[in-house]
């Protein structure tokens, strides 16, 4: 679970965690594996980004700034909480 304490202790501009999650990502008829990364930003907030796995295979060394520029940012509150378990305090710091 992502907690306020983890955000407090994370380095600014760092990747909090990355993982694969199966979800209906823009294609409602078939689930696919997506690669997600959660990024802690400079001003004590965080965001969640997604990329289809085939895209990820070509970018194994992608940086957090690259994912912010290239990947899809997750804006749906229910989806964010489905993809990453987080406490209410951490969720309140999500950068929409």
Secondary structure, DSSP 4 states (H G I P E B T S, - for coil): -B-HHHHHHSPTTEEEEEEEEEE--S-TTS-EEEEEEEEE-TTS-EEEEEEEHHHHTT-TT--HHHHHHHSEEP--HHHHHHHS-B-HHHHTTB--
